[in-house]
């Protein structure tokens, strides 16, 4: 079964009054509203990018945020993590997508970097079948605000619930529906999606709904 196809629409058109700007959908079903995105400016994206396209940085956790000079939520569970792989995708004008692979390790272990493929191999744990990935979507312009920025999950996904986090964020939980009976202790993928101060955050990984909620509750600004 195909588990995921994630489409991020960077432009959209409102066809009816019920259209929700920056909506999140699962297989064309519009989910409950979360907080609204709005533009956050930073000249640092242009300095980091190059003519060949997106920027790829392999740093320790926190290096990318320091370079950009943007205040982002972070989790204490991700501190002192040597296996984070950081990526920027941006047009230096309207949008930026920051991806932090292996953001939270949980009880996964035995990390080994594959130089040819550019990722880490690892051993699944009992509570975390995979590490948690963090994706951060940032609008850089008022034009992008006017267009909106929808996210749609297609294929093997279902909406589970919306709840309000400890910090007061509206959080949508989406679960992968794939089942693999050949893998012992297989845990389905969970996605927690919320917006804080105009920036959209997605935490994604194979763990329990309770664990993904607990991670959201640890997301705070560093002093």
PAPAKOL-684598 format. One record per residue: residue in one letter; x, y, z of N, C-alpha, C, CB in turn. Coordinates in Angstrom, 3 decimals. Glycine has a CB too. Layout:
PAPAKOL-684598
 residuo       nX       nY       nZ      caX      caY      caZ       cX       cY       cZ      cbX      cbY      cbZ
       A        X        Y        Z        X        Y        Z        X        Y        Z        X        Y        Z
...
END
This chain:
PAPAKOL-684598
 residuo       nX       nY       nZ      caX      caY      caZ       cX       cY       cZ      cbX      cbY      cbZ
       X    0.839   -1.190    0.000    0.000    0.000    0.000    0.875    1.240    0.000   -0.950    0.005    1.213
       X    0.519    2.195   -0.816    1.243    3.451   -0.832    0.863    4.249    0.400    0.949    4.249   -2.123
       X    1.864    4.576    1.234    1.533    5.214    2.494    1.434    6.717    2.390    2.541    4.857    3.519
       X    2.391    7.360    1.705    2.323    8.811    1.718    2.617    9.424    0.356    3.280    9.356    2.735
       X    1.886   10.443    0.087    2.265   11.430   -0.918    1.879   12.758   -0.289    1.550   11.186   -2.346
       X    2.846   13.609   -0.051    2.581   14.895    0.580    2.734   15.988   -0.456    3.527   15.138    1.783
       X    1.698   16.775   -0.647    1.736   17.878   -1.602    1.630   19.179   -0.828    0.592   17.760   -2.661
       X    2.602   20.061   -1.006    2.544   21.399   -0.430    2.251   22.369   -1.555    3.872   21.770    0.309
       X    1.074   22.966   -1.542    0.682   23.899   -2.591    1.075   25.303   -2.188   -0.829   23.819   -2.870
       X    1.970   25.915   -2.974    2.450   27.258   -2.665    1.618   28.342   -3.335    3.892   27.396   -3.082
       X    0.617   27.955   -4.081   -0.313   28.932   -4.629   -1.694   28.310   -4.642    0.112   29.390   -6.057
       X   -2.696   29.132   -4.388   -4.048   28.584   -4.341   -5.044   29.652   -4.738   -4.375   28.034   -2.940
       X   -6.244   29.220   -5.127   -7.296   30.129   -5.548   -8.542   29.800   -4.742   -7.565   30.024   -7.085
       X   -9.201   30.815   -4.206  -10.424   30.607   -3.448  -11.609   30.538   -4.403  -10.625   31.730   -2.407
       X  -12.295   29.387   -4.410  -13.424   29.210   -5.319  -14.772   29.405   -4.622  -13.367   27.833   -5.946
       X  -14.785   29.417   -3.292  -16.062   29.516   -2.588  -15.830   30.115   -1.216  -16.746   28.132   -2.471
       X  -16.904   30.550   -0.593  -16.787   31.204    0.696  -16.295   30.269    1.797  -18.108   31.786    1.085
       X  -16.479   28.966    1.606  -16.069   28.030    2.653  -14.593   27.662    2.553  -16.913   26.773    2.585
       X  -13.886   28.210    1.592  -12.463   27.902    1.441  -11.674   28.368    2.664  -11.903   28.559    0.167
       X  -10.825   27.516    3.206   -9.989   27.858    4.350   -8.567   28.065    3.863  -10.047   26.755    5.445
       X   -8.056   29.272    4.012   -6.697   29.589    3.585   -5.697   28.800    4.417   -6.424   31.104    3.703
       X   -4.623   28.312    3.760   -3.578   27.527    4.429   -4.151   26.272    5.067   -2.872   28.371    5.491
       X   -5.120   25.663    4.414   -5.786   24.491    4.988   -4.909   23.249    4.904   -7.111   24.235    4.278
       X   -5.216   22.281    5.738   -4.587   20.965    5.704   -5.665   19.954    5.346   -3.901   20.610    7.077
       X   -5.378   19.106    4.358   -6.360   18.136    3.894   -5.785   16.730    3.938   -6.823   18.475    2.476
       X   -6.669   15.767    4.109   -6.314   14.352    3.991   -7.242   13.744    2.954   -6.425   13.599    5.375
       X   -6.665   13.346    1.818   -7.457   12.761    0.733   -8.684   13.614    0.418   -7.890   11.338    1.100
       X   -8.425   14.907    0.203   -9.423   15.905   -0.195  -10.366   16.324    0.927  -10.230   15.373   -1.332
       X  -10.242   15.719    2.095  -11.075   16.127    3.231  -10.362   17.241    4.002  -11.379   14.909    4.171
       X  -11.042   18.375    4.134  -10.459   19.516    4.821  -10.529   19.298    6.324  -11.178   20.821    4.425
       X   -9.413   19.475    6.996   -9.344   19.240    8.432   -9.718   20.501    9.204   -7.940   18.768    8.830
       X   -9.977   20.375   10.502  -10.289   21.564   11.306   -9.183   22.609   11.197  -10.500   21.176   12.778
       X   -9.570   23.877   11.268   -8.614   24.964   11.142   -7.569   24.932   12.256   -9.340   26.295   11.149
       X   -6.344   25.267   11.875   -5.320   25.555   12.859   -5.018   27.049   12.768   -4.030   24.682   12.626
       X   -4.090   27.535   13.548   -3.816   28.968   13.543   -3.281   29.410   12.187   -2.818   29.328   14.650
       X   -3.437   30.682   11.869   -3.134   31.198   10.530   -1.640   31.466   10.343   -3.922   32.479   10.273
       X   -1.145   31.163    9.142    0.226   31.491    8.780    0.310   32.946    8.327    0.738   30.547    7.673
       X    1.463   33.566    8.536    1.715   34.891    7.981    3.203   35.049    7.722    1.204   36.001    8.932
       X    3.576   36.117    6.996    4.944   36.208    6.496    5.944   36.618    7.574    5.003   37.190    5.355
       X    7.123   36.003    7.497    8.243   36.290    8.391    9.451   36.549    7.501    8.509   35.103    9.414
       X   10.057   37.705    7.580   11.149   38.082    6.690   12.511   37.731    7.281   11.086   39.568    6.386
       X   13.435   37.350    6.394   14.828   37.127    6.784   15.705   37.221    5.548   15.007   35.747    7.485
       X   16.698   38.109    5.578   17.627   38.241    4.462   18.631   37.099    4.424   18.358   39.565    4.544
       X   18.682   36.294    5.474   19.693   35.244    5.568   19.486   34.155    4.527   19.684   34.635    6.953
       X   18.254   33.934    4.067   18.001   32.889    3.080   18.772   33.157    1.792   16.502   32.784    2.787
       X   18.774   34.400    1.354   19.473   34.746    0.122   20.974   34.530    0.262   19.184   36.194   -0.263
       X   21.521   34.803    1.442   22.949   34.628    1.650   23.340   33.155    1.648   23.369   35.276    2.956
       X   22.435   32.295    2.121   22.759   30.874    2.202   22.557   30.153    0.877   21.921   30.217    3.267
       X   21.680   30.658    0.038   21.338   29.951   -1.190   22.413   30.155   -2.262   19.976   30.422   -1.711
       X   22.309   29.418   -3.347   23.254   29.538   -4.451   22.504   29.396   -5.768   24.380   28.474   -4.340
       X   23.183   29.561   -6.878   22.517   29.574   -8.174   21.979   28.209   -8.582   23.463   30.071   -9.223
       X   22.500   27.152   -8.001   22.103   25.811   -8.429   20.791   25.354   -7.806   23.189   24.824   -8.089
       X   20.251   26.096   -6.847   18.962   25.707   -6.290   18.971   25.665   -4.778   18.554   24.369   -6.823
       X   18.243   24.689   -4.193   18.108   24.639   -2.748   19.447   24.461   -2.035   17.177   23.523   -2.366
       X   19.469   24.848   -0.788   20.656   24.717    0.045   20.544   23.454    0.880   20.840   25.958    0.948
       X   21.632   22.701    0.953   21.660   21.522    1.809   22.788   21.690    2.817   21.842   20.216    0.972
       X   22.469   21.704    4.088   23.458   21.837    5.150   23.390   20.613    6.046   23.230   23.132    5.968
       X   24.538   20.053    6.373   24.597   18.962    7.350   25.280   19.538    8.583   25.373   17.684    6.785
       X   24.480   19.829    9.607   24.985   20.483   10.802   24.511   19.756   12.045   24.548   21.944   10.841
       X   25.072   20.143   13.174   24.501   19.706   14.432   23.230   20.494   14.665   25.501   19.885   15.607
       X   22.349   20.002   15.532   21.070   20.642   15.767   21.261   22.082   16.251   20.259   19.842   16.784
       X   20.508   23.019   15.677   20.568   24.406   16.090   21.422   25.271   15.195   21.071   24.489   17.468
       X   22.293   24.693   14.379   23.166   25.487   13.532   22.414   26.287   12.501   24.151   24.610   12.855
       X   21.398   25.697   11.901   20.652   26.366   10.847   19.868   27.546   11.400   19.713   25.388   10.157
       X   19.229   27.368   12.521   18.446   28.448   13.117   19.336   29.635   13.469   17.712   27.950   14.368
       X   20.531   29.359   13.957   21.464   30.435   14.301   21.848   31.234   13.061   22.723   29.863   14.973
       X   22.097   30.536   11.942   22.480   31.205   10.703   21.370   32.096   10.169   22.861   30.182    9.656
       X   20.131   31.641   10.302   19.013   32.369    9.716   18.569   33.547   10.566   17.856   31.441    9.503
       X   18.845   33.499   11.841   18.442   34.587   12.709   16.951   34.664   12.929   18.919   35.867   12.156
       X   16.252   33.550   12.754   14.803   33.491   12.978   14.540   32.688   14.242   14.060   32.858   11.754
       X   13.658   33.183   15.065   13.317   32.480   16.297   12.332   31.360   15.986   12.724   33.455   17.345
       X   12.744   30.134   16.216   11.904   28.963   15.963   11.701   28.176   17.242   12.525   28.068   14.881
       X   10.585   27.471   17.290   10.360   26.551   18.398   11.354   25.400   18.305    8.903   26.021   18.394
       X   11.865   24.970   19.433   12.735   23.801   19.483   12.327   22.941   20.664   14.231   24.212   19.587
       X   12.763   21.695   20.647   12.439   20.767   21.721   13.692   20.392   22.501   11.765   19.511   21.162
       X   13.548   20.325   23.814   14.658   19.877   24.657   15.040   18.433   24.340   14.290   20.011   26.142
       X   14.109   17.678   23.752   14.379   16.283   23.398   15.356   16.175   22.234   13.081   15.567   23.049
       X   15.569   17.294   21.521   16.473   17.291   20.367   17.857   17.825   20.710   15.880   18.112   19.242
       X   18.092   18.192   21.946   19.375   18.775   22.321   20.493   17.738   22.291   19.284   19.399   23.704
       X   21.692   18.199   21.955   22.888   17.361   21.912   22.691   16.131   21.032   23.276   16.931   23.316
       X   22.084   16.359   19.882   21.826   15.282   18.921   22.791   15.433   17.744   20.334   15.306   18.429
       X   23.739   14.513   17.572   24.745   14.648   16.498   24.278   14.140   15.142   25.994   13.911   16.882
       X   23.049   13.622   15.040   22.617   12.953   13.813   21.618   13.763   12.987   22.013   11.629   14.157
       X   21.374   14.999   13.377   20.421   15.825   12.629   21.000   16.199   11.262   20.061   17.102   13.430
       X   20.191   16.069   10.219   20.546   16.542    8.886   19.582   17.674    8.547   20.483   15.379    7.812
       X   20.131   18.853    8.262   19.320   20.041    8.033   19.307   20.419    6.551   19.842   21.210    8.874
       X   18.146   20.815    6.081   17.977   21.158    4.660   17.126   22.414    4.540   17.325   19.980    3.871
       X   17.495   23.282    3.607   16.669   24.440    3.261   16.228   24.313    1.816   17.439   25.774    3.486
       X   14.956   24.556    1.566   14.446   24.722    0.201   13.747   26.072    0.155   13.465   23.543   -0.215
       X   14.210   26.993   -0.673   13.640   28.332   -0.706   13.832   28.972   -2.078   14.272   29.205    0.378
       X   12.929   29.896   -2.400   13.112   30.698   -3.609   13.655   32.083   -3.259   11.783   30.823   -4.378
       X   14.007   32.287   -1.992   14.552   33.560   -1.499   13.600   34.734   -1.654   15.827   33.873   -2.216
       X   12.349   34.444   -1.922   11.406   35.531   -2.178   10.092   35.323   -1.447   11.150   35.663   -3.664
       X    9.482   34.156   -1.645    8.140   33.926   -1.121    8.060   32.869   -0.027    7.244   33.536   -2.231
       X    8.895   31.854   -0.110    8.745   30.747    0.833   10.087   30.134    1.209    7.840   29.679    0.246
       X   10.084   29.451    2.331   11.224   28.625    2.741   10.688   27.415    3.479   12.228   29.428    3.635
       X   11.276   26.254    3.194   10.936   25.007    3.884   12.206   24.495    4.544   10.330   23.933    2.895
       X   12.201   24.403    5.858   13.326   23.861    6.604   12.982   22.449    7.025   13.670   24.742    7.834
       X   13.897   21.515    6.797   13.683   20.129    7.182   14.813   19.680    8.099   13.590   19.216    5.937
       X   14.434   19.101    9.228   15.396   18.583   10.200   15.153   17.076   10.326   15.257   19.311   11.603
       X   15.930   16.291    9.594   15.803   14.838    9.674   16.478   14.334   10.950   16.423   14.160    8.419
       X   15.940   13.267   11.513   16.463   12.704   12.772   16.435   13.754   13.879   17.908   12.175   12.578
       X   15.384   14.547   13.911   15.312   15.652   14.862   15.257   15.139   16.304   14.089   16.527   14.565
       X   14.404   14.153   16.530   14.310   13.503   17.846   14.493   12.012   17.639   12.935   13.810   18.554
       X   15.396   11.434   18.399   15.778   10.031   18.176   14.903    9.043   18.930   17.211    9.824   18.577
       X   14.323    9.444   20.047   13.569    8.497   20.859   14.458    7.354   21.304   12.364    7.961   20.086
       X   13.971    6.117   21.167   14.787    4.959   21.534   15.366    4.247   20.313   13.960    3.981   22.351
       X   15.411    4.936   19.155   16.145    4.385   18.012   17.641    4.412   18.330   15.837    5.190   16.698
       X   18.432    3.621   17.608   19.850    3.486   17.978   20.694    3.071   16.773   20.015    2.457   19.115
       X   21.991    2.884   17.021   22.950    2.373   16.027   22.954    3.201   14.736   22.629    0.916   15.696
       X   23.141    4.503   14.874   23.148    5.384   13.709   24.476    5.285   12.958   22.886    6.836   14.136
       X   24.348    5.142   11.642   25.526    5.058   10.773   25.264    5.876    9.528   25.861    3.581   10.403
       X   26.177    6.819    9.212   25.961    7.720    8.094   26.339    7.067    6.773   26.753    8.998    8.289
       X   25.417    7.084    5.826   25.628    6.554    4.480   26.054    7.723    3.588   24.326    5.845    3.922
       X   27.345    7.838    3.300   27.864    8.979    2.549   27.320    9.028    1.121   29.381    8.931    2.518
       X   27.158    7.875    0.505   26.688    7.848   -0.884   25.255    8.353   -1.009   26.785    6.433   -1.444
       X   24.407    7.969   -0.064   22.997    8.335   -0.130   22.681    9.603    0.664   22.149    7.194    0.377
       X   23.561    9.982    1.583   23.365   11.208    2.343   22.336   11.111    3.448   22.978   12.287    1.432
       X   22.230    9.939    4.080   21.303    9.797    5.210   21.877    8.807    6.211   19.898    9.332    4.728
       X   21.232    8.716    7.374   21.669    7.796    8.416   20.829    6.516    8.402   21.587    8.472    9.791
       X   21.506    5.385    8.454   20.837    4.134    8.791   20.705    4.071   10.307   21.622    2.892    8.235
       X   19.705    3.350   10.787   19.495    3.269   12.238   18.712    1.998   12.567   18.740    4.533   12.767
       X   18.647    1.684   13.848   17.868    0.545   14.317   16.611    1.054   15.004   18.700   -0.346   15.276
       X   15.461    0.504   14.639   14.191    0.916   15.234   14.146    0.552   16.713   13.012    0.267   14.493
       X   13.425    1.357   17.478   13.238    1.080   18.898   11.884    0.454   19.162   13.387    2.354   19.713
       X   11.547    0.315   20.421   10.242   -0.258   20.791    9.148    0.796   20.798   10.321   -0.924   22.164
       X    9.477    2.024   21.211    8.485    3.100   21.233    8.556    3.970   19.987    8.676    3.959   22.466
       X    9.737    4.059   19.401    9.929    4.844   18.192   10.442    3.912   17.099   10.917    6.034   18.434
       X    9.567    3.642   16.110    9.998    2.794   14.999   10.897    3.578   14.047    8.780    2.231   14.241
       X   10.836    4.903   14.155   11.711    5.784   13.374   12.011    7.017   14.212   11.053    6.182   12.002
       X   13.073    7.773   13.859   13.265    9.076   14.492   12.168   10.027   14.041   14.660    9.656   14.156
       X   12.037   11.139   14.740   11.037   12.145   14.402   11.660   13.214   13.517   10.441   12.776   15.678
       X   11.007   13.494   12.404   11.421   14.554   11.490   10.632   15.820   11.817   11.206   14.132   10.002
       X   11.300   16.969   11.721   10.638   18.255   11.887   10.698   19.019   10.571   11.289   19.074   13.031
       X    9.540   19.481   10.106    9.485   20.339    8.921    8.890   21.682    9.317    8.651   19.676    7.780
       X    9.505   22.764    8.844    9.080   24.117    9.193    8.803   24.879    7.897   10.164   24.851   10.062
       X    7.569   25.358    7.727    7.167   26.097    6.537    7.051   27.580    6.883    5.824   25.554    5.971
       X    7.812   28.415    6.160    7.883   29.835    6.481    7.492   30.665    5.257    9.302   30.214    6.967
       X    6.503   31.532    5.403    6.167   32.497    4.370    7.112   33.697    4.488    4.676   32.942    4.485
       X    7.703   34.104    3.374    8.664   35.201    3.385    8.104   36.499    2.824    9.879   34.813    2.611
       X    6.897   36.474    2.277    6.368   37.667    1.611    4.870   37.801    1.810    6.687   37.628    0.124
       X    4.381   39.019    1.624    2.946   39.262    1.656    2.261   38.605    0.461    2.658   40.768    1.675
       X    2.990   38.497   -0.653    2.430   37.816   -1.824    2.106   36.369   -1.508    3.400   37.888   -3.005
       X    3.002   35.695   -0.783    2.730   34.313   -0.399    1.539   34.225    0.550    3.964   33.692    0.251
       X    1.398   35.219    1.413    0.226   35.264    2.292   -1.056   35.336    1.473    0.312   36.467    3.249
       X   -1.049   36.149    0.428   -2.248   36.277   -0.415   -2.558   34.971   -1.138   -2.066   37.409   -1.437
       X   -1.503   34.267   -1.565   -1.705   32.991   -2.268   -2.174   31.899   -1.327   -0.419   32.553   -2.955
       X   -1.669   31.941   -0.094   -1.937   30.848    0.832   -0.953   29.715    0.639   -3.356   30.338    0.657
       X   -1.044   28.727    1.505   -0.110   27.595    1.440   -0.814   26.369    2.019    1.230   27.904    2.221
       X   -1.423   25.601    1.144   -2.150   24.413    1.577   -1.216   23.221    1.713   -3.275   24.090    0.598
       X   -1.594   22.275    2.543   -0.884   21.001    2.655   -1.908   19.883    2.497   -0.118   20.885    4.025
       X   -1.582   18.892    1.668   -2.516   17.780    1.468   -1.785   16.454    1.570   -3.220   17.896    0.104
       X   -2.365   15.537    2.327   -1.836   14.188    2.489   -2.706   13.242    1.674   -1.796   13.765    3.997
       X   -2.089   12.529    0.739   -2.827   11.649   -0.151   -2.413   10.203    0.070   -2.607   12.052   -1.611
       X   -3.345    9.292   -0.157   -3.023    7.873   -0.037   -3.357    7.334    1.339   -1.559    7.640   -0.335
       X   -2.408    6.602    1.922   -2.663    5.872    3.154   -2.597    6.711    4.407   -1.709    4.770    3.273
       X   -3.516    7.651    4.567   -3.573    8.529    5.726   -5.006    8.670    6.211   -2.985    9.904    5.394
       X   -5.154    8.991    7.485   -6.461    9.328    8.025   -6.299   10.379    9.128   -7.178    8.061    8.566
       X   -7.287   11.257    9.222   -7.296   12.254   10.286   -7.742   11.587   11.578   -8.223   13.450    9.928
       X   -6.999   11.847   12.657   -7.335   11.240   13.949   -8.055   12.215   14.877   -6.074   10.729   14.628
       X   -7.483   13.393   15.070   -8.101   14.317   16.022   -7.433   15.684   15.952   -8.018   13.757   17.452
       X   -8.129   16.675   16.481   -7.509   17.963   16.769   -7.567   18.185   18.274   -8.219   19.127   15.995
       X   -6.495   18.726   18.821   -6.474   19.054   20.244   -5.695   20.345   20.428   -5.848   17.898   21.085
       X   -5.754   20.906   21.614   -5.017   22.121   21.942   -3.843   21.733   22.833   -5.938   23.179   22.645
       X   -2.634   22.126   22.417   -1.425   21.741   23.136   -1.279   22.537   24.436   -0.192   21.947   22.250
       X   -0.277   22.189   25.206    0.005   22.870   26.469    0.243   24.360   26.247    1.220   22.241   27.156
       X    0.845   24.707   25.090    1.144   26.108   24.789   -0.050   26.848   24.179    2.328   26.187   23.844
       X   -1.132   26.125   23.896   -2.317   26.755   23.319   -2.411   26.656   21.813   -2.354   28.175   23.703
       X   -1.558   25.834   21.169   -1.615   25.670   19.714   -2.697   24.661   19.335   -0.243   25.218   19.164
       X   -3.432   24.958   18.263   -4.348   23.976   17.699   -3.535   22.986   16.877   -5.453   24.659   16.829
       X   -3.632   21.706   17.205   -2.786   20.687   16.587   -3.660   19.634   15.914   -1.851   20.031   17.638
       X   -3.413   19.381   14.614   -4.084   18.294   13.905   -3.173   17.065   13.892   -4.459   18.722   12.452
       X   -3.746   15.931   14.255   -3.013   14.665   14.237   -3.487   13.827   13.065   -3.197   13.893   15.569
       X   -2.542   13.419   12.209   -2.820   12.578   11.049   -2.023   11.292   11.196   -2.467   13.312    9.711
       X   -2.666   10.165   10.916   -2.019    8.858   11.093   -1.931    8.111    9.771   -2.783    8.012   12.124
       X   -0.797    7.458    9.546   -0.664    6.566    8.403   -1.466    5.300    8.641    0.813    6.229    8.140
       X   -2.098    4.788    7.599   -2.958    3.614    7.729   -2.287    2.324    7.282   -4.214    3.817    6.940
       X   -1.028    2.416    6.865   -0.329    1.221    6.406   -0.086    0.264    7.566    1.000    1.597    5.737
       X   -0.274   -1.016    7.337    0.000   -2.052    8.332    0.967   -3.057    7.714   -1.324   -2.758    8.809
       X    2.048   -3.339    8.408    3.038   -4.300    7.917    3.147   -5.437    8.930    4.435   -3.616    7.686
       X    2.454   -6.513    8.637    2.431   -7.646    9.570    3.737   -8.430    9.583    1.295   -8.575    9.219
       X    4.626   -8.155    8.604    5.895   -8.875    8.539    6.962   -8.254    9.434    6.391   -8.918    7.112
       X    6.704   -7.046    9.950    7.662   -6.374   10.814    7.184   -6.409   12.255    7.883   -4.928   10.359
       X    8.029   -6.910   13.130    7.679   -7.022   14.535    7.609   -5.632   15.171    8.697   -7.909   15.278
       X    6.590   -5.429   16.005    6.406   -4.168   16.724    6.289   -2.968   15.782    7.560   -3.951   17.685
       X    5.683   -3.182   14.620    5.534   -2.093   13.649    4.603   -1.016   14.208    4.990   -2.632   12.298
       X    5.013    0.233   14.059    4.232    1.380   14.535    3.951    2.291   13.339    4.992    2.160   15.677
       X    2.719    2.706   13.185    2.349    3.533   12.039    2.875    4.962   12.186    0.829    3.549   11.870
       X    2.966    5.659   11.054    3.440    7.037   11.048    2.398    7.975   11.648    3.786    7.475    9.624
       X    2.863    8.932   12.422    2.010    9.984   12.972    2.548   11.338   12.520    1.945    9.902   14.533
       X    1.639   12.276   12.276    1.994   13.643   11.922    1.247   14.590   12.845    1.670   13.944   10.431
       X    1.963   15.509   13.466    1.354   16.557   14.282    1.631   17.889   13.597    1.911   16.543   15.758
       X    0.579   18.623   13.241    0.708   19.848   12.447    0.094   21.008   13.221    0.025   19.690   11.052
       X    0.850   22.089   13.370    0.329   23.271   14.062    1.082   24.505   13.571    0.461   23.121   15.614
       X    0.525   25.674   13.859    1.146   26.947   13.495    1.412   27.745   14.766    0.244   27.755   12.510
       X    2.630   28.293   14.874    3.004   29.146   15.997    3.613   30.432   15.452    4.000   28.417   16.953
       X    3.032   31.555   15.789    3.544   32.861   15.356    3.749   32.920   13.852    4.854   33.175   16.063
       X    2.758   32.409   13.105    2.757   32.495   11.653    3.531   31.419   10.926    3.284   33.781   11.260
       X    4.267   30.586   11.652    5.115   29.549   11.044    4.499   28.179   11.293    6.566   29.605   11.612
       X    4.427   27.359   10.225    3.818   26.032   10.365    4.884   24.975   10.669    3.045   25.654    9.080
       X    4.584   24.144   11.656    5.471   23.062   12.084    4.782   21.720   11.854    5.867   23.227   13.580
       X    5.550   20.749   11.344    5.063   19.373   11.218    6.084   18.445   11.851    4.810   18.989    9.721
       X    5.637   17.677   12.820    6.461   16.629   13.430    5.978   15.299   12.881    6.383   16.662   15.008
       X    6.882   14.488   12.322    6.489   13.280   11.601    7.385   12.116   11.998    6.550   13.510   10.079
       X    6.784   10.984   12.331    7.562    9.794   12.633    6.680    8.655   13.100    8.605   10.101   13.680
       X    7.277    7.484   13.194    6.534    6.292   13.597    6.666    6.111   15.110    7.049    5.026   12.838
       X    5.680    6.596   15.802    5.605    6.461   17.247    4.136    6.542   17.637    6.456    7.562   17.977
       X    3.838    6.523   18.925    2.447    6.564   19.367    1.904    7.990   19.321    2.319    5.994   20.787
       X    0.590    8.123   19.302   -0.034    9.441   19.354    0.328   10.139   20.661   -1.568    9.327   19.208
       X    0.385    9.399   21.740    0.764    9.979   23.034    2.165   10.584   22.963    0.703    8.908   24.147
       X    3.100    9.866   22.347    4.471   10.380   22.240    4.546   11.628   21.375    5.390    9.310   21.673
       X    3.833   11.633   20.239    3.900   12.790   19.348    3.287   14.009   20.021    3.183   12.496   18.018
       X    2.243   13.812   20.827    1.649   14.917   21.587    2.626   15.426   22.642    0.329   14.473   22.254
       X    3.293   14.520   23.312    4.273   14.928   24.326    5.396   15.753   23.700    4.859   13.692   25.035
       X    5.801   15.389   22.475    6.844   16.150   21.787    6.356   17.566   21.497    7.263   15.445   20.476
       X    5.125   17.690   20.999    4.568   19.019   20.735    4.617   19.873   22.002    3.113   18.909   20.215
       X    4.305   19.269   23.141    4.293   20.018   24.400    5.681   20.471   24.839    3.677   19.176   25.488
       X    6.730   19.877   24.256    8.092   20.308   24.603    8.613   21.391   23.672    9.036   19.123   24.575
       X    7.863   21.733   22.622    8.336   22.720   21.638    8.208   24.122   22.221    7.535   22.610   20.303
       X    9.337   24.789   22.458    9.356   26.106   23.069   10.436   26.967   22.428    9.581   25.998   24.582
       X   10.385   28.264   22.697   11.445   29.162   22.262   12.564   29.142   23.284   10.914   30.598   22.061
       X   13.803   29.095   22.798   14.943   29.156   23.700   15.143   30.590   24.166   16.219   28.620   23.016
       X   15.518   30.735   25.418   15.777   32.071   25.959   17.112   32.611   25.455   15.767   32.039   27.497
END
